[in-house]
Amino acid sequence: MTEYDKKQAEDIFMINALAGIPEETTALAIARRCQKEAEWVAALANWKKGSGYGYRRRGESLADLLTDVCTRREDVVRYDGTPRVHDYDEKHLLIEEISSVDAEGNGIESHPQVWVMKDEFRNEKGEIMFFTPYQAIRHCEQEGYVLPPSQLTCAIVAACFLNKENAEAEKVLVQYRNHGNGNGLHVLNTLVDYGKAAIISYPQDADFPSLGGTDNVNHQYQKIVLPFEKTKKRRILSDLQLQSMNLEDGLKDELVSRFVRQYSGLPDPEVLVEVGKYFGKTAYALISPSNETQAAWFGCYSINLSLNGSGNLGGCGAARGVRFVAP
């Protein structure tokens, strides 16, 4: 059996169980026959830990996990460890094996290699350039880059934080604390449509209700739409409402936690709490109570490391580009 057959695998699990063969032994044998041994070993290790960059333990059986490993899309690489960060050249970091997942742990974006600008866009005088979200997307494209969405940005920040012993990675990381003008806010390639309760990454022209343009931005990339909930009814207690709160508490709140997981794309967004502490800030999820479409921003402002889903579409901030092919 080189191609995975779920029904056949279930039969093997059942027969081997009757013979007293442990499930892990059965699963490993099937993974080997499907040429997925390395992926299985990594997935099993993360499943046992119940957390970490990879499979989050969600109550699935070993058979369910094996099905996931043996049938998952090859174009989506999930976290099986900390993405590797390298000093590539004068202008770029190279981050290998970086990916994002939705709130259910499904892969949404994956890149074997991403080249990340070491600095934000600056003018000829060396001064930071400031853009509205639409302007930032367009400027990146004109310069041969892509403006990273919130999920890829959070993955980059987490990778730099977990590799901060690399001096060049640490320099990029601290720009999200302060890039020279007192804050570290970065414009993102993400909108939050509160009317439709959806986080939109790689938005198209039509997704901007105002202050957009007609340059057909992001036309090369598939739009990512991730839903969240604004309210949740409860029988006895008052209804839950999606609202801004510090990230440490928010990850214990049903609605905020889902919003943050969709916004960040991280299987374990708790790492951003630690990033905030490293900056001497409180990680904070900023969520709009309106039904309007807002811009997403990320970085430090005032006393918080802000996962900002409540930015003005006309507001201006710094931008950092990435490439998915070598510069």
The 8 nearest C-alpha neighbors of each residue, nearest first, counted from 0:
[[1, 2, 32, 33, 3, 4, 29, 7],
 [2, 0, 33, 32, 3, 34, 31, 29],
 [3, 1, 0, 33, 4, 32, 69, 34],
 [2, 4, 33, 69, 5, 1, 0, 70],
 [5, 3, 7, 6, 8, 2, 0, 66],
 [4, 6, 8, 7, 9, 3, 66, 10],
 [7, 5, 9, 8, 4, 10, 11, 3],
 [6, 8, 10, 4, 9, 5, 11, 3],
 [7, 9, 5, 11, 10, 6, 4, 12],
 [10, 8, 12, 6, 11, 7, 5, 13],
 [11, 9, 7, 13, 8, 12, 14, 6],
 [10, 12, 8, 14, 13, 9, 15, 7],
 [11, 13, 9, 15, 10, 14, 16, 8],
 [14, 12, 10, 16, 11, 15, 9, 17],
 [15, 13, 11, 17, 16, 12, 10, 18],
 [16, 14, 18, 20, 12, 17, 13, 11],
 [15, 17, 19, 13, 18, 20, 14, 12],
 [18, 16, 14, 15, 19, 13, 20, 12],
 [17, 19, 15, 16, 20, 14, 13, 21],
 [20, 18, 16, 17, 15, 21, 14, 22],
 [19, 21, 15, 16, 18, 22, 24, 25],
 [22, 20, 24, 23, 19, 25, 16, 15],
 [21, 23, 25, 24, 26, 20, 12, 16],
 [24, 22, 26, 25, 21, 27, 61, 20],
 [23, 25, 27, 21, 22, 26, 28, 20],
 [26, 24, 22, 28, 23, 27, 29, 12],
 [25, 27, 23, 29, 28, 24, 22, 30],
 [26, 28, 30, 24, 29, 25, 23, 31],
 [27, 29, 31, 25, 26, 30, 24, 32],
 [30, 28, 32, 26, 31, 27, 33, 25],
 [31, 29, 35, 36, 27, 33, 32, 28],
 [32, 30, 36, 34, 28, 33, 29, 35],
 [31, 33, 29, 1, 34, 30, 0, 28],
 [32, 34, 1, 30, 31, 35, 2, 3],
 [35, 33, 31, 32, 36, 30, 1, 37],
 [36, 34, 30, 38, 33, 37, 31, 39],
 [35, 37, 31, 30, 39, 38, 34, 40],
 [38, 36, 40, 39, 35, 41, 34, 30],
 [39, 37, 41, 35, 36, 40, 42, 68],
 [38, 40, 42, 36, 37, 41, 43, 35],
 [39, 41, 43, 37, 42, 38, 36, 44],
 [42, 40, 44, 38, 39, 43, 79, 37],
 [43, 41, 39, 45, 44, 40, 46, 54],
 [44, 42, 46, 40, 45, 41, 39, 47],
 [43, 45, 41, 47, 42, 46, 40, 48],
 [44, 46, 48, 42, 47, 43, 54, 53],
 [47, 45, 43, 49, 56, 48, 44, 54],
 [46, 48, 44, 45, 49, 43, 56, 50],
 [49, 47, 45, 50, 46, 44, 51, 56],
 [50, 48, 56, 46, 47, 55, 45, 51],
 [51, 49, 55, 48, 45, 56, 52, 46],
 [50, 52, 53, 45, 267, 55, 49, 266],
 [53, 51, 78, 80, 79, 266, 81, 54],
 [54, 52, 78, 79, 77, 51, 45, 55],
 [53, 55, 45, 46, 42, 56, 52, 50],
 [56, 54, 50, 49, 57, 46, 53, 51],
 [55, 57, 49, 46, 58, 54, 50, 59],
 [58, 56, 59, 55, 49, 54, 46, 103],
 [57, 59, 56, 60, 55, 49, 46, 63],
 [60, 58, 57, 63, 64, 61, 56, 62],
 [61, 59, 63, 62, 64, 58, 65, 57],
 [60, 62, 64, 63, 65, 59, 22, 26],
 [61, 63, 65, 60, 64, 66, 26, 9],
 [64, 62, 60, 66, 61, 65, 59, 67],
 [63, 65, 61, 67, 66, 62, 68, 60],
 [64, 66, 62, 68, 67, 63, 69, 61],
 [67, 65, 63, 69, 64, 68, 70, 62],
 [66, 68, 64, 65, 70, 71, 69, 63],
 [67, 69, 65, 66, 71, 70, 64, 39],
 [68, 70, 66, 67, 71, 65, 3, 35],
 [71, 69, 67, 68, 66, 72, 3, 65],
 [72, 70, 67, 68, 69, 73, 75, 66],
 [71, 73, 74, 75, 70, 76, 106, 69],
 [72, 74, 75, 71, 76, 70, 69, 109],
 [75, 73, 72, 76, 109, 110, 108, 71],
 [76, 74, 109, 73, 72, 106, 77, 108],
 [77, 75, 109, 98, 74, 78, 73, 96],
 [78, 76, 98, 53, 79, 75, 106, 99],
 [77, 79, 53, 52, 80, 98, 76, 97],
 [78, 80, 53, 52, 77, 41, 81, 42],
 [81, 79, 78, 52, 82, 53, 51, 41],
 [80, 82, 83, 158, 52, 78, 79, 161],
 [83, 81, 96, 97, 95, 158, 80, 94],
 [82, 84, 95, 94, 81, 85, 96, 158],
 [83, 85, 94, 93, 82, 95, 162, 92],
 [86, 84, 93, 87, 92, 94, 83, 168],
 [85, 87, 92, 88, 93, 167, 91, 84],
 [88, 86, 92, 93, 91, 85, 89, 90],
 [89, 87, 91, 90, 86, 92, 93, 85],
 [88, 90, 91, 87, 117, 86, 92, 116],
 [89, 91, 88, 117, 116, 92, 118, 87],
 [92, 90, 116, 117, 115, 88, 87, 114],
 [91, 93, 86, 115, 87, 114, 85, 117],
 [92, 94, 114, 85, 87, 113, 84, 86],
 [95, 93, 84, 113, 83, 112, 85, 114],
 [94, 96, 112, 83, 111, 82, 97, 113],
 [97, 95, 111, 82, 110, 112, 98, 94],
 [96, 98, 110, 82, 95, 109, 111, 94],
 [99, 97, 109, 108, 77, 110, 76, 78],
 [98, 100, 264, 108, 107, 265, 106, 150],
 [101, 99, 106, 264, 105, 104, 107, 265],
 [100, 102, 104, 261, 103, 105, 264, 260],
 [101, 103, 260, 261, 104, 257, 100, 105],
 [104, 102, 101, 105, 100, 260, 266, 57],
 [103, 105, 100, 101, 102, 106, 266, 55],
 [106, 104, 100, 101, 103, 107, 102, 99],
 [105, 107, 100, 75, 99, 108, 77, 104],
 [106, 108, 100, 99, 105, 101, 109, 75],
 [109, 107, 99, 98, 106, 75, 110, 100],
 [108, 110, 98, 75, 76, 97, 99, 111],
 [109, 111, 112, 97, 96, 98, 113, 108],
 [112, 110, 96, 95, 97, 109, 113, 76],
 [111, 113, 95, 110, 94, 96, 323, 114],
 [114, 112, 323, 94, 93, 322, 115, 110],
 [113, 115, 93, 322, 321, 92, 91, 323],
 [116, 114, 321, 92, 91, 113, 117, 93],
 [115, 117, 91, 118, 320, 90, 321, 319],
 [118, 116, 91, 90, 171, 115, 92, 119],
 [119, 117, 116, 120, 319, 171, 90, 174],
 [118, 120, 319, 318, 121, 317, 116, 127],
 [119, 121, 128, 318, 127, 319, 118, 122],
 [122, 120, 127, 128, 126, 125, 119, 123],
 [121, 123, 125, 124, 126, 128, 127, 120],
 [122, 124, 125, 121, 126, 127, 128, 120],
 [125, 123, 122, 126, 121, 127, 128, 120],
 [126, 124, 122, 121, 123, 127, 120, 128],
 [125, 127, 121, 122, 124, 128, 123, 120],
 [128, 126, 121, 120, 129, 122, 125, 317],
 [127, 129, 121, 120, 317, 122, 126, 130],
 [128, 130, 316, 317, 315, 127, 131, 318],
 [131, 129, 315, 135, 316, 134, 132, 317],
 [130, 132, 315, 134, 314, 313, 133, 135],
 [133, 131, 135, 134, 186, 130, 136, 312],
 [134, 132, 136, 135, 211, 131, 137, 212],
 [133, 135, 131, 137, 130, 132, 136, 138],
 [136, 134, 138, 132, 130, 133, 137, 131],
 [137, 135, 133, 139, 146, 134, 138, 132],
 [136, 138, 134, 140, 135, 139, 141, 216],
 [139, 137, 141, 135, 140, 136, 134, 142],
 [140, 138, 144, 142, 145, 136, 141, 137],
 [139, 141, 143, 144, 137, 142, 138, 145],
 [140, 142, 138, 139, 143, 137, 144, 136],
 [141, 143, 139, 140, 144, 138, 145, 137],
 [144, 142, 140, 141, 139, 145, 322, 320],
 [145, 143, 139, 140, 320, 322, 321, 142],
 [144, 146, 321, 139, 320, 140, 147, 322],
 [145, 147, 320, 136, 188, 139, 321, 187],
 [148, 146, 188, 151, 152, 145, 187, 321],
 [149, 147, 188, 187, 189, 151, 150, 200],
 [148, 150, 152, 151, 187, 263, 189, 262],
 [151, 149, 264, 263, 153, 152, 148, 262],
 [150, 152, 154, 153, 148, 149, 147, 155],
 [153, 151, 149, 155, 154, 150, 147, 148],
 [154, 152, 156, 150, 155, 151, 263, 157],
 [153, 155, 151, 157, 152, 156, 158, 150],
 [156, 154, 152, 158, 153, 157, 151, 159],
 [155, 157, 153, 159, 158, 154, 160, 172],
 [158, 156, 160, 154, 155, 159, 153, 161],
 [159, 157, 155, 161, 160, 156, 82, 154],
 [160, 158, 162, 168, 156, 157, 161, 163],
 [161, 159, 163, 157, 162, 158, 156, 172],
 [160, 162, 158, 159, 163, 157, 81, 164],
 [163, 161, 159, 160, 164, 165, 158, 168],
 [162, 164, 169, 160, 165, 159, 161, 168],
 [163, 165, 162, 166, 169, 168, 161, 160],
 [166, 164, 163, 168, 167, 162, 169, 84],
 [165, 167, 169, 168, 164, 170, 163, 162],
 [168, 166, 170, 169, 165, 86, 171, 92],
 [169, 167, 159, 171, 165, 170, 166, 163],
 [168, 170, 163, 172, 166, 167, 171, 173],
 [171, 169, 167, 168, 172, 173, 166, 174],
 [172, 170, 168, 169, 174, 173, 117, 167],
 [171, 173, 169, 170, 174, 175, 159, 156],
 [174, 172, 176, 175, 170, 171, 169, 177],
 [173, 175, 178, 177, 176, 171, 172, 183],
 [174, 176, 183, 298, 173, 177, 172, 299],
 [177, 175, 183, 299, 173, 174, 182, 298],
 [178, 176, 183, 182, 174, 181, 179, 175],
 [179, 177, 174, 183, 180, 182, 175, 176],
 [178, 180, 177, 181, 182, 174, 183, 127],
 [179, 181, 182, 178, 177, 183, 127, 126],
 [180, 182, 177, 179, 178, 183, 300, 176],
 [183, 181, 177, 300, 299, 180, 184, 176],
 [182, 184, 175, 177, 176, 298, 299, 178],
 [183, 185, 298, 297, 299, 182, 296, 175],
 [184, 186, 317, 297, 318, 296, 316, 298],
 [185, 187, 296, 318, 316, 132, 317, 184],
 [188, 186, 148, 189, 296, 295, 149, 147],
 [187, 189, 148, 147, 146, 201, 200, 136],
 [190, 188, 200, 148, 187, 199, 295, 149],
 [189, 191, 294, 199, 295, 293, 198, 192],
 [192, 190, 198, 293, 292, 193, 197, 199],
 [193, 191, 292, 197, 194, 195, 196, 291],
 [194, 192, 196, 290, 195, 291, 292, 191],
 [193, 195, 290, 192, 196, 291, 292, 289],
 [194, 196, 193, 197, 192, 290, 226, 191],
 [197, 195, 193, 227, 194, 192, 226, 228],
 [198, 196, 226, 192, 225, 195, 227, 191],
 [197, 199, 191, 225, 224, 190, 192, 226],
 [200, 198, 224, 190, 189, 223, 202, 191],
 [199, 201, 189, 223, 202, 148, 188, 222],
 [200, 202, 222, 188, 217, 189, 223, 203],
 [203, 201, 200, 206, 222, 199, 189, 217],
 [202, 204, 206, 205, 216, 217, 201, 215],
 [203, 205, 206, 215, 207, 213, 212, 216],
 [204, 206, 207, 203, 208, 202, 211, 213],
 [207, 205, 203, 204, 202, 208, 190, 199],
 [206, 208, 211, 209, 205, 204, 210, 203],
 [209, 207, 206, 205, 210, 292, 211, 204],
 [210, 208, 207, 211, 312, 212, 313, 206],
 [211, 209, 313, 312, 212, 207, 208, 133],
 [212, 210, 207, 209, 133, 204, 208, 213],
 [211, 213, 214, 204, 210, 133, 215, 207],
 [212, 214, 215, 204, 211, 216, 205, 203],
 [213, 215, 216, 212, 204, 137, 211, 217],
 [216, 214, 213, 204, 218, 217, 203, 212],
 [217, 215, 218, 214, 203, 137, 204, 136],
 [216, 218, 219, 220, 201, 203, 215, 202],
 [217, 219, 216, 220, 215, 203, 221, 201],
 [220, 218, 217, 221, 216, 215, 201, 222],
 [221, 219, 217, 218, 222, 201, 223, 202],
 [220, 222, 223, 201, 219, 218, 217, 202],
 [221, 223, 201, 202, 200, 220, 224, 199],
 [224, 222, 200, 199, 221, 201, 225, 107],
 [225, 223, 199, 198, 197, 222, 200, 226],
 [224, 226, 198, 197, 261, 223, 199, 227],
 [227, 225, 197, 196, 198, 224, 228, 261],
 [226, 228, 196, 258, 197, 257, 229, 225],
 [229, 227, 230, 254, 196, 226, 231, 241],
 [228, 230, 241, 240, 227, 196, 254, 231],
 [231, 229, 240, 239, 228, 241, 232, 238],
 [230, 232, 239, 238, 233, 240, 229, 228],
 [231, 233, 238, 239, 230, 234, 237, 236],
 [234, 232, 238, 235, 236, 237, 231, 239],
 [235, 233, 236, 232, 237, 238, 231, 239],
 [234, 236, 233, 237, 238, 232, 239, 231],
 [237, 235, 233, 234, 238, 239, 232, 231],
 [236, 238, 233, 239, 235, 232, 234, 240],
 [239, 237, 232, 233, 231, 240, 236, 230],
 [238, 240, 231, 230, 232, 237, 241, 233],
 [241, 239, 230, 229, 242, 238, 231, 254],
 [242, 240, 229, 254, 255, 230, 239, 243],
 [243, 241, 286, 240, 244, 255, 288, 287],
 [242, 244, 285, 286, 284, 245, 241, 287],
 [245, 243, 284, 249, 283, 246, 242, 248],
 [246, 244, 283, 247, 248, 249, 284, 282],
 [245, 247, 249, 283, 282, 248, 284, 250],
 [246, 248, 249, 245, 250, 272, 251, 269],
 [249, 247, 251, 246, 250, 245, 252, 244],
 [250, 248, 246, 252, 255, 251, 247, 256],
 [249, 251, 256, 252, 248, 247, 246, 255],
 [252, 250, 249, 248, 253, 256, 247, 255],
 [253, 251, 249, 255, 250, 256, 254, 248],
 [252, 254, 256, 255, 251, 257, 250, 249],
 [255, 253, 257, 256, 241, 252, 228, 258],
 [256, 254, 258, 249, 252, 257, 253, 241],
 [255, 257, 250, 259, 253, 258, 254, 252],
 [256, 258, 260, 254, 255, 259, 102, 261],
 [257, 259, 255, 261, 256, 260, 227, 262],
 [260, 258, 262, 256, 261, 257, 263, 255],
 [261, 259, 102, 257, 263, 262, 264, 258],
 [260, 262, 258, 101, 259, 264, 102, 263],
 [261, 263, 259, 260, 264, 258, 149, 150],
 [264, 262, 150, 260, 265, 153, 261, 259],
 [265, 263, 150, 99, 100, 261, 260, 101],
 [264, 266, 268, 267, 263, 99, 100, 260],
 [267, 265, 268, 52, 100, 104, 264, 55],
 [266, 268, 265, 269, 270, 51, 52, 50],
 [269, 267, 270, 265, 271, 266, 260, 263],
 [270, 268, 272, 271, 267, 273, 247, 250],
 [269, 271, 273, 268, 272, 274, 267, 157],
 [272, 270, 274, 273, 269, 268, 275, 282],
 [273, 271, 275, 269, 282, 270, 274, 247],
 [274, 272, 276, 270, 271, 275, 277, 269],
 [275, 273, 271, 277, 276, 272, 278, 270],
 [276, 274, 280, 282, 278, 272, 273, 281],
 [275, 277, 279, 273, 278, 274, 280, 272],
 [276, 278, 274, 275, 279, 273, 280, 272],
 [277, 279, 275, 276, 280, 274, 176, 173],
 [280, 278, 276, 277, 275, 281, 302, 274],
 [281, 279, 275, 303, 278, 276, 302, 304],
 [282, 280, 303, 275, 304, 283, 276, 302],
 [281, 283, 304, 275, 272, 246, 303, 245],
 [282, 284, 245, 246, 305, 304, 244, 306],
 [285, 283, 306, 243, 244, 246, 245, 305],
 [286, 284, 307, 243, 308, 306, 309, 283],
 [287, 285, 243, 308, 309, 242, 284, 288],
 [286, 288, 309, 289, 308, 285, 242, 243],
 [289, 287, 286, 290, 242, 241, 193, 243],
 [290, 288, 287, 291, 193, 194, 292, 286],
 [291, 289, 194, 193, 292, 288, 192, 195],
 [290, 292, 289, 193, 194, 192, 293, 191],
 [293, 291, 192, 191, 193, 190, 290, 294],
 [292, 294, 191, 309, 310, 190, 311, 312],
 [293, 295, 310, 190, 312, 311, 309, 191],
 [294, 296, 308, 307, 189, 190, 310, 187],
 [295, 297, 307, 186, 187, 185, 184, 294],
 [298, 296, 306, 185, 184, 305, 307, 295],
 [299, 297, 184, 183, 175, 304, 305, 185],
 [300, 298, 304, 183, 176, 182, 303, 305],
 [299, 301, 182, 303, 302, 304, 183, 184],
 [300, 302, 303, 299, 182, 304, 181, 280],
 [303, 301, 280, 300, 281, 304, 299, 279],
 [304, 302, 281, 280, 305, 299, 300, 282],
 [303, 305, 299, 282, 298, 275, 281, 280],
 [304, 306, 283, 307, 298, 303, 299, 297],
 [307, 305, 284, 297, 283, 285, 308, 296],
 [306, 308, 285, 296, 305, 309, 295, 297],
 [309, 307, 295, 286, 285, 310, 294, 191],
 [308, 310, 287, 293, 307, 286, 294, 285],
 [311, 309, 294, 293, 295, 308, 312, 307],
 [310, 312, 314, 313, 294, 293, 309, 315],
 [313, 311, 294, 314, 293, 310, 210, 132],
 [314, 312, 311, 131, 210, 315, 132, 310],
 [315, 313, 311, 131, 312, 316, 310, 130],
 [314, 316, 131, 130, 129, 313, 317, 132],
 [317, 315, 129, 130, 186, 185, 184, 318],
 [316, 318, 129, 185, 186, 128, 119, 130],
 [319, 317, 186, 119, 185, 120, 135, 316],
 [320, 318, 119, 116, 120, 146, 118, 321],
 [319, 321, 146, 144, 145, 116, 139, 115],
 [320, 322, 115, 145, 144, 114, 116, 146],
 [323, 321, 114, 144, 324, 113, 145, 115],
 [322, 324, 113, 114, 112, 325, 321, 110],
 [325, 323, 322, 326, 113, 114, 112, 321],
 [324, 326, 114, 323, 322, 113, 112, 93],
 [325, 324, 322, 114, 91, 143, 323, 144]]
